[in-house]
Amino acid sequence: MNPQLMQLTNLVELSVLEEIITRFQDASGLTTMVTDHQGRPIIKRGKFSDFCDTIRELPEFQQNCRKCDASAGVEATYMGQPLIYQCHAGIVDVAVPILINDHYIGMILTGQVVLSEEDMQTLPKRNVYPPIDFTKYPEILKKREQFFNTFRRMTLKQIQAYSNLLFTIANYIAEIGYKKLIEQELNQQRLQLAEEEKAKAVLKKNMVKYELKSIQAQLNPSFLLNTFNSIQRQAILEDANITSDLLLSFASILRRSLKLKDSLTTIRDELKYINDYIILRNISSHKKIVFETDIDESCLTHEIPVFTLQPFIENVLINNWKTDNLDCHISLVVKSDEEIIRFNLSNRNLVINHETTQEILNTQSSKNKSMSVTTLNIKNVVDILIEYYGSRFTWKFLSSEQEGTTIQLSIPRYNL
């Protein structure tokens, strides 16, 4: 249990405790006080004797009274039962500990009585330092003598009975409160566990749905790919070579696009995808796309995020080519040193207007929701590369009448 909850005021309602102490004081006539685990008074019933009030007003006596009460409380807690004792002034007091699982949570102090001479001799006086010489205080000594001569006398058995009654009732009430708190905590844990189990059940149900959809998603592409392969084989039988190449390239692109679980691909596979894409574009378009490469072969097996290069080629270098009577010449140069792989994509005959250039250059900082498809696609690629490589990814976009249009990408050769 939370230690903060192991406090008397959290375990027992004050109104209940006050009623117990009030009835006890009315029945016994004993001055009674309840303190918390830090010794702070919570309830007090009855008055200290005139003698005790007097000596507690003087600092030197007051300090000894506190020491006496504290040492008795410690001993009663250690014993786990009421302690009847003579204070340093010779008055009989009782310390009744309130314990939960040997954990001290409060104390009941009662007494202010005098026992018979025989019983008084059985109770050793608690010594404090420095001892008080009452002969130096005539007025206090006089009140002390009056107290012993006039104050109520009890037998040791009577004070023991009262002490045990208090100990039994107070600890029983505290135990009930403790069990109630434990039950509340258990109920709260049960509710929390039930909510967690409910959440797990919902998650499991959603996972089953997801797995089913995943299986369906795998079946549908497989059906499509098998269909395209059948059509491609039929095209070969009919000597429709162009149609066969078209279907083969399209099936290759489709297969790669549908492999959603693969977030990385090799540079070699990326180039194959680009070649298949250009084959399709050349068949379906009047203008021809010429794709030239200069690749460092040591880079071909290096993995990069899927669709790192293709969006730049399609959305920038091809879609912005407006001249139908001229071929679109695109070059890709990939070079590497020990740390960096550099991609240089260019179309020397393509010049992109200033407005589009600025829009592409500002993809990272732009918050314009109506940005063009070209800019949006480039932004998505740049965001993915930044997410994957962080500050180790850099890129440049240049377009001028003298140099044409160039896109430069740099990524680390090895992931840290």
Sine and cosine of phi, psi and omega as CSV:
sin_phi,cos_phi,sin_psi,cos_psi,sin_omega,cos_omega
0.00,0.00,0.50,-0.86,0.06,-1.00
-0.85,0.52,0.82,-0.58,-0.01,-1.00
-0.83,0.56,-0.50,0.87,0.00,-1.00
-0.90,0.44,-0.45,0.89,0.00,-1.00
-0.99,0.15,-0.33,0.94,-0.02,-1.00
-0.99,0.16,0.86,0.51,0.03,-1.00
-0.78,-0.63,0.55,-0.83,-0.10,-1.00
-0.85,0.53,-0.68,0.73,-0.05,-1.00
-0.93,0.37,-0.34,0.94,0.06,-1.00
-1.00,0.05,-0.37,0.93,-0.07,-1.00
-1.00,-0.09,-0.53,0.85,-0.06,-1.00
-0.80,-0.60,0.74,-0.67,0.07,-1.00
-0.92,0.38,0.70,-0.71,-0.04,-1.00
-0.87,0.50,-0.58,0.82,-0.01,-1.00
-0.89,0.46,-0.63,0.78,0.03,-1.00
-0.93,0.38,-0.71,0.70,-0.01,-1.00
-0.90,0.45,-0.65,0.76,0.02,-1.00
-0.89,0.46,-0.66,0.76,0.00,-1.00
-0.90,0.43,-0.66,0.75,0.03,-1.00
-0.88,0.48,-0.74,0.67,-0.05,-1.00
-0.92,0.40,-0.63,0.78,0.01,-1.00
-0.89,0.46,-0.73,0.68,0.00,-1.00
-0.91,0.41,-0.60,0.80,0.04,-1.00
-0.90,0.43,-0.68,0.73,-0.01,-1.00
-0.92,0.40,-0.63,0.77,0.03,-1.00
-0.90,0.43,-0.61,0.79,-0.05,-1.00
-0.98,0.21,-0.60,0.80,-0.12,-0.99
-0.99,-0.17,-0.44,0.90,-0.09,-1.00
0.97,0.25,0.18,0.98,-0.05,-1.00
-1.00,-0.01,0.73,-0.68,0.12,-0.99
-0.90,0.44,0.78,-0.62,-0.13,-0.99
-0.72,-0.70,0.67,-0.74,0.01,-1.00
-0.68,-0.73,0.61,-0.79,0.05,-1.00
-0.91,-0.41,0.74,-0.67,0.06,-1.00
-0.87,-0.50,0.38,-0.92,0.07,-1.00
-0.99,0.12,-0.15,-0.99,-0.08,-1.00
-0.93,0.37,-0.23,0.97,0.03,-1.00
-0.98,-0.21,0.14,0.99,0.04,-1.00
0.99,0.12,0.14,0.99,0.00,-1.00
-0.99,0.12,0.76,-0.65,-0.03,-1.00
-0.89,0.45,0.71,-0.71,0.06,-1.00
-0.95,-0.31,-0.70,0.72,-0.03,-1.00
-0.67,-0.74,0.64,-0.77,0.09,-1.00
-0.67,-0.74,0.76,-0.64,0.05,-1.00
-0.79,-0.61,0.75,-0.66,-0.04,-1.00
1.00,0.02,0.14,-0.99,-0.04,-1.00
-0.89,-0.45,0.52,-0.85,0.17,-0.99
-0.91,0.42,0.44,-0.90,0.08,-1.00
-0.90,0.43,0.36,-0.93,0.01,-1.00
-0.85,0.52,-0.58,0.81,0.01,-1.00
-0.90,0.44,-0.73,0.69,-0.02,-1.00
-0.92,0.40,-0.65,0.76,0.04,-1.00
-0.86,0.50,-0.61,0.79,-0.04,-1.00
-0.92,0.39,-0.75,0.66,-0.08,-1.00
-0.95,0.30,-0.45,0.89,0.02,-1.00
-0.96,0.27,-0.23,0.97,0.05,-1.00
-0.98,0.18,-0.35,0.94,0.00,-1.00
-1.00,-0.03,0.77,-0.64,-0.07,-1.00
-0.81,0.59,-0.68,0.74,-0.08,-1.00
-0.93,0.36,-0.59,0.81,0.06,-1.00
-0.97,0.26,-0.66,0.75,-0.03,-1.00
-0.84,0.54,-0.67,0.74,0.01,-1.00
-0.89,0.46,-0.65,0.76,0.01,-1.00
-0.93,0.36,-0.57,0.82,0.05,-1.00
-0.89,0.45,-0.69,0.73,0.00,-1.00
-0.91,0.43,-0.69,0.73,0.02,-1.00
-0.87,0.49,-0.65,0.76,-0.03,-1.00
-0.90,0.43,-0.74,0.67,0.01,-1.00
-0.89,0.46,-0.67,0.74,-0.05,-1.00
-0.91,0.42,-0.71,0.71,-0.03,-1.00
-0.92,0.40,-0.60,0.80,0.04,-1.00
-0.92,0.40,-0.65,0.76,0.02,-1.00
-0.89,0.45,-0.65,0.76,0.02,-1.00
-0.90,0.44,-0.69,0.73,-0.02,-1.00
-0.92,0.39,-0.65,0.76,0.02,-1.00
-0.90,0.43,-0.63,0.78,0.04,-1.00
-0.91,0.42,-0.67,0.74,0.02,-1.00
-0.89,0.45,-0.65,0.76,0.00,-1.00
-0.96,0.28,-0.47,0.88,-0.04,-1.00
0.96,0.27,0.48,0.88,0.00,-1.00
-0.33,-0.94,0.24,-0.97,-0.02,-1.00
-0.87,0.49,0.57,-0.82,0.04,-1.00
-0.87,-0.49,0.88,-0.48,0.08,-1.00
-0.99,-0.14,0.77,-0.63,-0.13,-0.99
-0.48,-0.88,0.31,-0.95,0.16,-0.99
-1.00,-0.07,0.78,-0.63,0.06,-1.00
-0.96,0.27,0.03,-1.00,-0.07,-1.00
-0.91,0.42,-0.34,0.94,0.02,-1.00
-1.00,-0.06,0.00,1.00,0.07,-1.00
1.00,-0.06,0.06,1.00,0.02,-1.00
-1.00,0.03,0.57,-0.82,-0.02,-1.00
-1.00,0.04,0.82,-0.57,0.06,-1.00
-0.80,-0.60,0.21,-0.98,0.00,-1.00
-0.72,-0.69,0.72,-0.70,0.12,-0.99
-0.94,-0.34,0.89,-0.46,-0.02,-1.00
-0.93,-0.37,0.95,-0.31,-0.04,-1.00
-0.97,0.22,0.55,-0.84,0.13,-0.99
-0.93,-0.36,0.89,-0.45,-0.15,-0.99
-0.80,-0.59,0.59,-0.81,0.16,-0.99
-0.79,-0.62,0.92,-0.40,-0.04,-1.00
0.79,0.61,0.70,0.71,-0.01,-1.00
0.91,0.42,0.25,0.97,0.02,-1.00
-0.98,-0.19,0.86,-0.51,-0.07,-1.00
-0.96,0.27,0.83,-0.56,-0.02,-1.00
-0.83,-0.55,-0.17,0.99,0.01,-1.00
0.06,-1.00,0.05,-1.00,-0.06,-1.00
-0.56,-0.83,0.61,-0.79,0.15,-0.99
-0.94,-0.35,0.82,-0.57,0.02,-1.00
-0.93,-0.36,0.81,-0.58,-0.01,-1.00
-0.59,-0.81,0.09,-1.00,0.02,-1.00
0.76,-0.65,-0.85,-0.52,-0.11,-0.99
0.89,0.45,0.72,0.70,-0.02,-1.00
-0.78,-0.63,0.15,-0.99,0.07,-1.00
-0.81,-0.58,0.72,-0.70,0.03,-1.00
-0.99,-0.14,0.09,-1.00,0.07,-1.00
-0.90,0.43,0.35,-0.94,-0.02,-1.00
-0.83,0.55,-0.64,0.77,-0.01,-1.00
-0.91,0.42,-0.71,0.71,0.01,-1.00
-0.93,0.36,-0.59,0.81,0.00,-1.00
-0.88,0.48,-0.56,0.83,-0.01,-1.00
-0.94,0.34,-0.36,0.93,0.01,-1.00
-0.99,0.13,-0.20,0.98,-0.02,-1.00
-0.95,-0.30,0.95,-0.30,0.02,-1.00
-0.91,0.42,0.59,-0.81,0.02,-1.00
-0.98,0.20,0.64,-0.76,0.03,-1.00
-0.98,0.19,0.85,-0.52,-0.02,-1.00
-1.00,0.07,0.66,-0.75,0.08,-1.00
-0.79,-0.62,0.35,-0.94,-0.02,-1.00
-0.80,-0.59,0.73,-0.68,-0.02,1.00
-0.99,0.14,0.54,-0.84,0.01,-1.00
-0.91,0.41,0.45,-0.89,-0.03,-1.00
-0.99,-0.17,0.77,-0.64,0.06,-1.00
-1.00,-0.09,0.98,-0.20,-0.08,-1.00
-0.91,0.40,-0.35,0.94,-0.01,-1.00
-0.90,0.43,-0.32,0.95,0.02,-1.00
-0.99,0.12,-0.13,0.99,-0.03,-1.00
-0.80,-0.60,0.99,0.14,-0.10,-1.00
-0.83,0.56,-0.69,0.73,-0.05,-1.00
-0.91,0.40,-0.66,0.75,0.02,-1.00
-0.93,0.38,-0.62,0.78,0.01,-1.00
-0.89,0.45,-0.59,0.80,0.02,-1.00
-0.91,0.41,-0.70,0.72,0.02,-1.00
-0.91,0.41,-0.53,0.85,0.03,-1.00
-0.91,0.41,-0.70,0.71,0.02,-1.00
-0.89,0.45,-0.63,0.77,0.04,-1.00
-0.89,0.46,-0.65,0.76,-0.01,-1.00
-0.87,0.48,-0.75,0.66,-0.05,-1.00
-0.93,0.38,-0.46,0.89,-0.03,-1.00
-1.00,0.09,-0.47,0.88,-0.14,-0.99
-0.90,-0.43,-0.36,0.93,-0.12,-0.99
-0.97,0.24,0.41,-0.91,-0.08,-1.00
-0.85,0.52,0.67,-0.74,0.05,-1.00
-0.95,-0.31,0.58,-0.81,0.03,-1.00
-0.74,-0.68,0.28,-0.96,0.11,-0.99
-1.00,0.01,0.33,-0.94,0.02,-1.00
-0.89,0.45,-0.59,0.81,0.01,-1.00
-0.90,0.43,-0.61,0.79,0.01,-1.00
-0.90,0.43,-0.74,0.67,-0.02,-1.00
-0.92,0.40,-0.53,0.85,0.07,-1.00
-0.92,0.40,-0.67,0.74,0.01,-1.00
-0.89,0.46,-0.72,0.69,0.03,-1.00
-0.87,0.49,-0.68,0.74,-0.03,-1.00
-0.90,0.44,-0.72,0.70,0.00,-1.00
-0.91,0.41,-0.59,0.81,0.06,-1.00
-0.88,0.48,-0.74,0.67,0.03,-1.00
-0.87,0.50,-0.71,0.70,-0.03,-1.00
-0.87,0.49,-0.70,0.71,-0.03,-1.00
-0.92,0.40,-0.74,0.67,-0.05,-1.00
-0.91,0.40,-0.76,0.65,-0.07,-1.00
-0.88,0.47,-0.70,0.72,-0.02,-1.00
-0.95,0.31,-0.52,0.85,0.05,-1.00
-0.92,0.40,-0.71,0.70,0.03,-1.00
-0.89,0.47,-0.67,0.74,0.02,-1.00
-0.90,0.43,-0.63,0.78,0.02,-1.00
-0.90,0.43,-0.65,0.76,0.05,-1.00
-0.88,0.48,-0.71,0.71,0.02,-1.00
-0.89,0.46,-0.62,0.78,0.01,-1.00
-0.90,0.43,-0.71,0.70,0.02,-1.00
-0.90,0.44,-0.58,0.81,0.03,-1.00
-0.90,0.43,-0.68,0.73,0.02,-1.00
-0.91,0.42,-0.66,0.75,0.03,-1.00
-0.87,0.50,-0.69,0.72,0.00,-1.00
-0.90,0.44,-0.63,0.78,0.04,-1.00
-0.89,0.45,-0.68,0.73,0.03,-1.00
-0.90,0.43,-0.65,0.76,0.02,-1.00
-0.90,0.43,-0.66,0.75,0.04,-1.00
-0.89,0.46,-0.65,0.76,0.03,-1.00
-0.90,0.43,-0.65,0.76,0.04,-1.00
-0.91,0.40,-0.61,0.79,0.04,-1.00
-0.89,0.45,-0.69,0.73,0.03,-1.00
-0.89,0.46,-0.68,0.73,0.02,-1.00
-0.90,0.44,-0.67,0.74,0.02,-1.00
-0.90,0.43,-0.64,0.77,0.02,-1.00
-0.90,0.45,-0.65,0.76,0.03,-1.00
-0.90,0.43,-0.65,0.76,0.01,-1.00
-0.91,0.41,-0.66,0.75,0.02,-1.00
-0.90,0.44,-0.63,0.78,0.04,-1.00
-0.89,0.45,-0.69,0.72,0.02,-1.00
-0.90,0.44,-0.65,0.76,0.03,-1.00
-0.90,0.44,-0.63,0.78,0.01,-1.00
-0.90,0.44,-0.68,0.74,0.03,-1.00
-0.90,0.44,-0.68,0.74,0.01,-1.00
-0.89,0.46,-0.68,0.73,0.01,-1.00
-0.89,0.45,-0.65,0.76,0.02,-1.00
-0.89,0.46,-0.68,0.73,0.02,-1.00
-0.92,0.40,-0.59,0.81,0.03,-1.00
-0.90,0.43,-0.63,0.78,0.04,-1.00
-0.89,0.46,-0.69,0.73,0.02,-1.00
-0.89,0.46,-0.67,0.74,-0.01,-1.00
-0.90,0.44,-0.69,0.72,0.00,-1.00
-0.89,0.46,-0.62,0.78,0.03,-1.00
-0.90,0.44,-0.71,0.70,0.02,-1.00
-0.90,0.43,-0.58,0.81,0.01,-1.00
-0.90,0.43,-0.68,0.73,0.03,-1.00
-0.89,0.45,-0.69,0.72,0.02,-1.00
-0.88,0.47,-0.64,0.77,0.01,-1.00
-0.90,0.43,-0.53,0.85,0.03,-1.00
-0.97,0.23,-0.56,0.83,-0.01,-1.00
-0.93,0.36,-0.69,0.72,-0.04,-1.00
-0.88,0.47,-0.75,0.66,0.06,-1.00
-0.87,0.49,-0.61,0.79,0.01,-1.00
-0.88,0.47,-0.66,0.75,0.04,-1.00
-0.89,0.46,-0.69,0.72,-0.01,-1.00
-0.90,0.43,-0.70,0.71,-0.03,-1.00
-0.90,0.44,-0.66,0.75,0.04,-1.00
-0.90,0.45,-0.60,0.80,0.02,-1.00
-0.91,0.42,-0.72,0.69,0.01,-1.00
-0.90,0.45,-0.61,0.79,0.04,-1.00
-0.90,0.43,-0.62,0.78,0.03,-1.00
-0.90,0.43,-0.69,0.73,0.02,-1.00
-0.91,0.42,-0.62,0.78,-0.01,-1.00
-0.91,0.42,-0.65,0.76,0.04,-1.00
-0.91,0.40,-0.61,0.79,0.05,-1.00
-0.91,0.42,-0.59,0.81,0.04,-1.00
-0.90,0.44,-0.59,0.81,0.04,-1.00
-0.91,0.41,-0.68,0.73,0.02,-1.00
-0.88,0.48,-0.51,0.86,-0.02,-1.00
-1.00,-0.06,0.15,0.99,-0.02,-1.00
0.86,0.52,0.50,0.87,0.08,-1.00
-1.00,-0.06,0.97,0.23,-0.14,-0.99
-0.90,0.43,-0.65,0.76,-0.01,-1.00
-0.90,0.43,-0.69,0.72,0.04,-1.00
-0.89,0.46,-0.62,0.79,0.02,-1.00
-0.89,0.46,-0.72,0.69,0.02,-1.00
-0.89,0.45,-0.63,0.78,-0.01,-1.00
-0.89,0.46,-0.73,0.68,-0.01,-1.00
-0.91,0.40,-0.62,0.78,0.00,-1.00
-0.90,0.44,-0.70,0.72,0.01,-1.00
-0.92,0.40,-0.66,0.75,-0.01,-1.00
-0.91,0.41,-0.66,0.75,0.03,-1.00
-0.89,0.46,-0.60,0.80,0.02,-1.00
-0.91,0.41,-0.69,0.73,0.02,-1.00
-0.91,0.42,-0.69,0.72,0.00,-1.00
-0.88,0.47,-0.70,0.72,-0.01,-1.00
-0.87,0.50,-0.67,0.74,-0.02,-1.00
-0.94,0.34,-0.63,0.77,-0.02,-1.00
-0.92,0.40,-0.51,0.86,-0.08,-1.00
-1.00,0.05,-0.10,0.99,0.03,-1.00
-0.99,0.11,0.93,0.37,-0.12,-0.99
-0.92,0.40,-0.44,0.90,-0.06,-1.00
-0.95,0.30,-0.33,0.95,-0.03,-1.00
-1.00,-0.01,0.93,-0.37,0.01,-1.00
-1.00,-0.03,-0.22,0.97,-0.01,-1.00
-0.82,-0.57,0.46,-0.89,0.08,-1.00
-0.54,-0.84,0.29,-0.96,0.04,-1.00
-0.99,0.14,0.34,-0.94,0.06,-1.00
-0.89,0.46,-0.56,0.83,0.04,-1.00
-0.87,0.50,-0.72,0.69,0.01,-1.00
-0.93,0.37,-0.57,0.83,0.04,-1.00
-0.89,0.46,-0.66,0.75,0.02,-1.00
-0.92,0.40,-0.62,0.78,0.03,-1.00
-0.89,0.46,-0.67,0.74,0.03,-1.00
-0.88,0.47,-0.69,0.72,0.00,-1.00
-0.88,0.47,-0.68,0.73,0.03,-1.00
-0.88,0.48,-0.69,0.73,0.04,-1.00
-0.88,0.47,-0.65,0.76,0.00,-1.00
-0.89,0.45,-0.68,0.74,-0.01,-1.00
-0.92,0.39,-0.58,0.81,0.08,-1.00
-0.85,0.53,-0.73,0.68,0.02,-1.00
-0.89,0.46,-0.69,0.72,0.00,-1.00
-0.90,0.44,-0.64,0.77,-0.02,-1.00
-0.92,0.38,-0.55,0.83,0.00,-1.00
-0.95,0.30,-0.60,0.80,-0.10,-0.99
-1.00,-0.07,0.02,1.00,-0.06,-1.00
-0.79,-0.61,0.47,-0.88,0.03,-1.00
-0.96,0.27,-0.56,0.83,-0.01,-1.00
-1.00,0.05,0.57,-0.82,-0.09,-1.00
-0.99,-0.15,0.64,-0.77,0.06,-1.00
-0.96,-0.26,0.84,-0.55,0.03,-1.00
-0.96,-0.27,0.85,-0.53,-0.07,-1.00
-0.90,-0.43,0.92,-0.39,-0.02,-1.00
-0.92,-0.38,0.61,-0.79,-0.05,-1.00
-0.74,-0.67,0.51,-0.86,0.14,-0.99
-0.69,-0.72,0.99,-0.13,-0.19,-0.98
-0.90,-0.43,0.76,-0.65,0.17,-0.99
-0.94,0.33,0.91,-0.41,-0.12,-0.99
-0.88,0.47,-0.40,0.92,0.02,-1.00
-0.92,0.38,-0.24,0.97,-0.03,-1.00
-1.00,-0.05,-0.22,0.97,-0.17,-0.99
-0.87,0.49,-0.52,0.85,-0.03,-1.00
-1.00,-0.03,-0.01,1.00,0.01,-1.00
-0.95,0.31,0.68,-0.73,-0.03,-1.00
-1.00,0.00,0.64,-0.77,0.05,-1.00
-0.69,-0.72,0.32,-0.95,0.06,-1.00
-0.86,0.51,0.58,-0.81,0.02,-1.00
-0.85,0.53,0.62,-0.78,0.01,-1.00
0.88,0.48,0.68,0.74,0.09,-1.00
-0.97,0.24,-0.66,0.75,-0.11,-0.99
-0.98,-0.17,-0.61,0.79,-0.14,-0.99
-0.83,0.56,-0.69,0.72,-0.01,-1.00
-0.88,0.48,-0.58,0.81,0.04,-1.00
-0.91,0.42,-0.68,0.73,-0.01,-1.00
-0.91,0.41,-0.74,0.67,-0.07,-1.00
-0.95,0.32,-0.80,0.60,-0.18,-0.98
-0.98,0.17,-0.39,0.92,-0.03,-1.00
-0.95,-0.31,-0.84,0.54,-0.18,-0.98
-0.99,0.16,-0.46,0.89,-0.02,-1.00
-0.99,-0.15,-0.79,0.62,-0.10,-0.99
-0.92,0.40,-0.36,0.93,0.04,-1.00
-1.00,-0.03,0.02,1.00,0.03,-1.00
-0.99,0.11,0.93,-0.37,-0.12,-0.99
-0.97,-0.26,-0.06,1.00,-0.08,-1.00
-1.00,-0.02,0.95,-0.32,-0.06,-1.00
-0.97,0.24,-0.46,0.89,-0.10,-1.00
-1.00,0.04,0.03,1.00,0.03,-1.00
-0.82,-0.57,0.58,-0.81,0.06,-1.00
-0.94,0.33,0.47,-0.88,0.02,-1.00
-1.00,-0.10,0.96,-0.28,-0.05,-1.00
-1.00,-0.09,0.88,-0.47,0.00,-1.00
-0.86,-0.51,0.69,-0.72,0.04,-1.00
-0.83,-0.56,0.58,-0.82,0.06,-1.00
-0.79,-0.62,0.85,-0.53,0.06,-1.00
-0.90,-0.45,0.81,-0.59,0.03,-1.00
-0.85,-0.53,0.90,-0.44,0.00,-1.00
-0.80,-0.60,0.37,-0.93,-0.08,-1.00
-0.55,-0.84,0.52,-0.86,0.23,-0.97
-0.87,-0.49,-0.33,-0.94,-0.09,-1.00
-0.93,0.36,-0.39,0.92,-0.11,-0.99
-0.89,-0.46,-0.52,0.85,-0.18,-0.98
-0.82,-0.57,0.64,-0.76,0.20,-0.98
-0.95,-0.31,0.78,-0.63,-0.06,-1.00
-0.90,-0.44,0.77,-0.64,0.06,-1.00
-0.94,-0.33,0.75,-0.66,0.04,-1.00
-0.81,-0.59,0.96,-0.26,0.03,-1.00
-0.98,-0.22,0.73,-0.68,-0.06,-1.00
-0.49,-0.87,0.44,-0.90,0.18,-0.98
-0.69,-0.73,0.98,-0.21,-0.14,-0.99
-0.92,0.38,-0.34,0.94,-0.03,-1.00
-0.99,-0.13,0.01,1.00,-0.05,-1.00
-0.98,-0.21,0.79,-0.61,0.10,-1.00
-0.85,-0.52,0.85,-0.53,-0.01,-1.00
-0.99,-0.15,0.69,-0.73,-0.08,-1.00
-0.89,0.46,0.33,-0.95,-0.11,-0.99
-0.88,0.48,-0.65,0.76,-0.05,-1.00
-0.88,0.47,-0.72,0.69,0.02,-1.00
-0.92,0.40,-0.63,0.78,0.02,-1.00
-0.87,0.50,-0.72,0.69,0.00,-1.00
-0.91,0.42,-0.60,0.80,0.01,-1.00
-0.90,0.44,-0.67,0.74,0.01,-1.00
-0.92,0.39,-0.67,0.74,-0.02,-1.00
-0.91,0.42,-0.45,0.89,-0.06,-1.00
-0.98,-0.18,0.41,0.91,-0.05,-1.00
-0.88,0.48,-0.58,0.81,-0.07,-1.00
-0.95,0.31,-0.64,0.77,-0.06,-1.00
-1.00,-0.03,-0.21,0.98,-0.08,-1.00
-0.94,0.35,0.68,-0.74,0.09,-1.00
-0.89,-0.46,0.26,0.97,-0.02,-1.00
-0.97,0.24,0.91,-0.41,-0.05,-1.00
-0.96,0.27,-0.26,0.97,-0.03,-1.00
-0.98,-0.19,0.41,0.91,0.00,-1.00
-0.89,0.45,0.41,-0.91,-0.06,-1.00
-0.92,0.39,0.30,-0.96,0.02,-1.00
-0.87,0.49,-0.65,0.76,0.02,-1.00
-0.85,0.53,-0.78,0.63,-0.03,-1.00
-0.91,0.42,-0.65,0.76,-0.01,-1.00
-0.89,0.46,-0.70,0.71,0.01,-1.00
-0.90,0.44,-0.67,0.74,0.02,-1.00
-0.90,0.43,-0.66,0.75,0.02,-1.00
-0.86,0.50,-0.68,0.74,0.00,-1.00
-0.88,0.48,-0.69,0.72,0.00,-1.00
-0.90,0.43,-0.72,0.69,-0.01,-1.00
-0.88,0.47,-0.66,0.75,0.02,-1.00
-0.88,0.48,-0.66,0.75,0.01,-1.00
-0.90,0.43,-0.69,0.72,-0.02,-1.00
-0.92,0.40,-0.61,0.79,0.06,-1.00
-0.92,0.38,-0.66,0.75,0.02,-1.00
-0.88,0.48,-0.62,0.78,-0.08,-1.00
-0.99,0.14,-0.67,0.74,-0.11,-0.99
-0.97,-0.26,-0.27,0.96,-0.04,-1.00
0.92,0.38,-0.61,-0.79,-0.05,-1.00
-0.94,0.33,-0.14,0.99,0.01,-1.00
-0.98,0.20,-0.18,0.98,0.10,-0.99
-1.00,-0.09,0.75,-0.66,0.08,-1.00
-0.72,-0.70,0.43,-0.90,0.04,-1.00
-0.48,-0.88,0.42,-0.91,0.03,-1.00
-0.71,-0.71,0.51,-0.86,0.07,-1.00
-0.75,-0.67,0.87,-0.50,-0.06,-1.00
-0.79,-0.61,0.66,-0.75,0.05,-1.00
-0.50,-0.86,0.85,-0.53,0.02,-1.00
-0.47,-0.88,0.32,-0.95,0.00,-1.00
-0.92,0.39,-0.48,0.88,-0.03,-1.00
-0.98,0.20,-0.65,0.76,-0.13,-0.99
-0.95,-0.32,-0.16,0.99,-0.09,-1.00
0.98,0.21,-0.50,-0.86,-0.05,-1.00
-0.90,-0.44,0.75,-0.66,-0.03,-1.00
-0.72,-0.69,0.66,-0.75,0.10,-1.00
-0.85,-0.53,0.82,-0.57,-0.03,-1.00
-0.89,-0.45,0.79,-0.61,0.03,-1.00
-0.84,-0.54,0.65,-0.76,0.06,-1.00
-0.74,-0.67,0.78,-0.62,0.04,-1.00
-0.74,-0.67,0.40,-0.92,0.03,-1.00
-0.94,0.35,0.59,-0.81,0.00,-1.00
-0.95,0.31,-0.55,0.83,0.00,-1.00
-0.78,-0.63,0.69,-0.72,0.03,-1.00
-0.96,0.29,0.64,-0.77,0.02,-1.00
-0.99,0.14,0.00,0.00,0.00,0.00
